[in-house]
Amino acid sequence: MQWIQKMLFYMNGRYGIDELSKVLLMLGLIINVLSNFIGGMILSVIGIALIAYAVLRILSKEKTNRYKEYRYYSAMKQNLTTKIQKLKNRQAQRKVYKFYTCSKCKKAVRVPKGKGKIKITCPSCRNQFIKKT
């Protein structure tokens, strides 16, 4: 019981563990395990560095800097998941629709397949172009 109280007292005012710290710890552990099988010293150093940085984040008292890092990580994760979801949607719709890119605004335009040559109007910029579907 006394050990837990000492630990809680020590962690008072520290940033603590968040999702980024968990990811860094797991990635460091996975890289270290892989380095044991592959036998690479560089991989082992990278894994240890990731684990050390995760521990530094957990024990840091600079909460604003750690929160900025976490927000940056969250934004990157959100962008990646959005792109993956868009690719999945496009892949699921590829049998029914054909996708073109507007030459003016570079937006993706979806048109039904099998309609022959049609005039396509971009919904964003109203640019018109003719394509075969």
Sine and cosine of phi, psi and omega as CSV:
sin_phi,cos_phi,sin_psi,cos_psi,sin_omega,cos_omega
0.00,0.00,-0.64,0.77,-0.02,-1.00
-0.92,0.40,-0.57,0.82,0.01,-1.00
-0.90,0.43,-0.66,0.75,0.01,-1.00
-0.90,0.43,-0.67,0.75,0.02,-1.00
-0.90,0.44,-0.64,0.77,0.05,-1.00
-0.90,0.44,-0.65,0.76,0.01,-1.00
-0.92,0.40,-0.68,0.73,0.04,-1.00
-0.90,0.44,-0.62,0.78,0.04,-1.00
-0.91,0.42,-0.65,0.76,0.00,-1.00
-0.92,0.40,-0.62,0.78,-0.05,-1.00
-0.98,0.17,-0.13,0.99,0.02,-1.00
-0.89,0.45,0.83,-0.55,0.00,-1.00
1.00,0.02,-0.03,1.00,0.01,-1.00
-1.00,-0.01,0.29,-0.96,-0.06,-1.00
-0.94,0.35,-0.69,0.72,0.00,-1.00
1.00,0.01,-0.14,-0.99,-0.08,-1.00
-1.00,-0.09,0.66,-0.75,0.09,-1.00
-0.71,-0.71,-0.08,-1.00,-0.08,-1.00
-0.89,0.46,-0.65,0.76,0.01,-1.00
-0.89,0.45,-0.66,0.75,0.03,-1.00
-0.89,0.45,-0.65,0.76,0.04,-1.00
-0.89,0.46,-0.68,0.73,0.00,-1.00
-0.90,0.44,-0.68,0.73,0.01,-1.00
-0.90,0.44,-0.67,0.74,0.04,-1.00
-0.89,0.46,-0.74,0.67,-0.03,-1.00
-0.91,0.42,-0.67,0.74,0.02,-1.00
-0.89,0.45,-0.67,0.74,0.05,-1.00
-0.89,0.47,-0.68,0.74,0.04,-1.00
-0.91,0.42,-0.68,0.74,0.01,-1.00
-0.90,0.44,-0.68,0.74,0.02,-1.00
-0.90,0.43,-0.62,0.78,0.04,-1.00
-0.91,0.42,-0.66,0.75,0.03,-1.00
-0.90,0.43,-0.68,0.73,0.04,-1.00
-0.89,0.45,-0.60,0.80,0.00,-1.00
-0.91,0.41,-0.48,0.88,0.07,-1.00
-0.93,0.38,-0.61,0.79,0.01,-1.00
-0.98,0.20,-0.64,0.76,-0.04,-1.00
-0.99,0.15,-0.57,0.82,0.03,-1.00
1.00,0.03,0.47,0.88,-0.02,-1.00
-0.99,-0.15,0.81,-0.59,0.03,-1.00
-0.94,0.34,-0.57,0.82,-0.02,-1.00
-0.90,0.43,-0.68,0.74,0.04,-1.00
-0.88,0.48,-0.65,0.76,0.01,-1.00
-0.89,0.45,-0.67,0.74,0.02,-1.00
-0.91,0.42,-0.66,0.75,0.03,-1.00
-0.89,0.45,-0.68,0.73,0.02,-1.00
-0.88,0.47,-0.69,0.72,0.01,-1.00
-0.91,0.41,-0.63,0.78,0.02,-1.00
-0.90,0.44,-0.65,0.76,0.04,-1.00
-0.90,0.44,-0.67,0.74,0.03,-1.00
-0.90,0.43,-0.68,0.73,0.00,-1.00
-0.89,0.45,-0.64,0.76,0.01,-1.00
-0.92,0.39,-0.61,0.79,0.04,-1.00
-0.90,0.45,-0.68,0.73,0.03,-1.00
-0.91,0.41,-0.64,0.77,0.05,-1.00
-0.87,0.50,-0.67,0.75,0.03,-1.00
-0.88,0.47,-0.68,0.73,-0.05,-1.00
-0.91,0.42,-0.65,0.76,-0.09,-1.00
-1.00,-0.03,0.00,1.00,-0.06,-1.00
-0.95,0.31,0.56,-0.83,0.10,-1.00
-0.99,-0.14,-0.06,1.00,0.02,-1.00
-1.00,0.06,0.98,0.17,-0.10,-1.00
-0.92,0.39,-0.59,0.81,-0.05,-1.00
-0.92,0.40,-0.68,0.74,0.02,-1.00
-0.91,0.42,-0.67,0.75,0.01,-1.00
-0.91,0.40,-0.58,0.81,0.01,-1.00
-0.94,0.35,-0.59,0.81,0.08,-1.00
-0.89,0.46,-0.68,0.74,0.04,-1.00
-0.88,0.47,-0.67,0.75,0.00,-1.00
-0.91,0.41,-0.65,0.76,0.04,-1.00
-0.90,0.44,-0.65,0.76,0.04,-1.00
-0.89,0.45,-0.70,0.72,0.05,-1.00
-0.88,0.48,-0.69,0.73,-0.01,-1.00
-0.90,0.44,-0.65,0.76,0.02,-1.00
-0.91,0.42,-0.68,0.74,0.04,-1.00
-0.90,0.44,-0.66,0.75,0.01,-1.00
-0.90,0.43,-0.66,0.75,0.01,-1.00
-0.90,0.44,-0.69,0.72,0.03,-1.00
-0.88,0.48,-0.68,0.73,-0.01,-1.00
-0.91,0.41,-0.70,0.71,0.00,-1.00
-0.92,0.39,-0.57,0.82,0.05,-1.00
-0.91,0.42,-0.71,0.71,0.02,-1.00
-0.89,0.45,-0.65,0.76,0.02,-1.00
-0.90,0.43,-0.67,0.74,0.01,-1.00
-0.90,0.43,-0.64,0.77,0.05,-1.00
-0.89,0.45,-0.67,0.75,0.04,-1.00
-0.90,0.44,-0.64,0.77,0.05,-1.00
-0.89,0.45,-0.69,0.72,0.02,-1.00
-0.89,0.46,-0.70,0.72,0.00,-1.00
-0.90,0.43,-0.64,0.77,0.02,-1.00
-0.90,0.44,-0.64,0.77,0.00,-1.00
-0.94,0.34,-0.49,0.87,-0.06,-1.00
-1.00,-0.08,0.01,1.00,-0.13,-0.99
-0.92,0.39,-0.38,0.92,0.01,-1.00
-0.98,0.22,-0.45,0.89,-0.08,-1.00
-0.98,-0.22,-0.53,0.85,-0.09,-1.00
-0.85,-0.53,0.40,-0.92,0.13,-0.99
-0.90,-0.43,0.63,-0.78,-0.06,-1.00
-0.93,-0.36,0.74,-0.67,0.09,-1.00
-0.81,-0.58,0.37,-0.93,0.05,-1.00
-0.95,-0.31,0.76,-0.65,0.03,-1.00
-0.92,0.40,0.74,-0.67,-0.04,-1.00
-0.95,0.30,-0.36,0.93,-0.06,-1.00
-1.00,0.03,-0.80,0.60,-0.10,-1.00
-0.95,-0.30,-0.04,1.00,0.05,-1.00
0.90,0.43,0.36,0.93,0.07,-1.00
-1.00,0.08,0.49,-0.87,0.05,-1.00
-0.99,0.17,0.71,-0.70,0.01,-1.00
-0.87,-0.49,0.78,-0.63,-0.03,-1.00
-0.97,-0.24,0.79,-0.61,0.03,-1.00
-0.76,-0.65,0.49,-0.87,0.00,-1.00
-0.93,0.36,0.56,-0.83,0.01,-1.00
-0.98,0.20,0.39,-0.92,0.14,-0.99
0.98,0.18,0.36,0.93,-0.01,-1.00
-0.98,-0.19,0.00,1.00,-0.04,-1.00
0.98,0.19,-0.45,-0.89,0.04,-1.00
-0.99,0.15,0.84,-0.54,-0.02,-1.00
-0.73,-0.69,0.36,-0.93,0.08,-1.00
-1.00,-0.02,0.85,-0.52,-0.05,-1.00
-0.96,-0.26,0.74,-0.67,0.06,-1.00
-0.93,-0.36,0.83,-0.55,0.03,-1.00
-0.93,0.38,0.79,-0.62,-0.01,-1.00
-0.94,0.35,-0.37,0.93,-0.02,-1.00
-0.99,0.14,-0.80,0.61,-0.13,-0.99
-0.93,-0.37,-0.02,1.00,0.01,-1.00
0.90,0.43,0.37,0.93,0.09,-1.00
-0.96,0.29,0.67,-0.75,0.00,-1.00
-0.93,-0.38,0.67,-0.74,0.06,-1.00
-0.53,-0.85,0.40,-0.92,-0.07,-1.00
-0.95,-0.31,0.79,-0.62,0.01,-1.00
-0.64,-0.77,0.37,-0.93,0.07,-1.00
-1.00,-0.09,0.74,-0.67,-0.01,-1.00
-0.98,-0.20,0.00,0.00,0.00,0.00
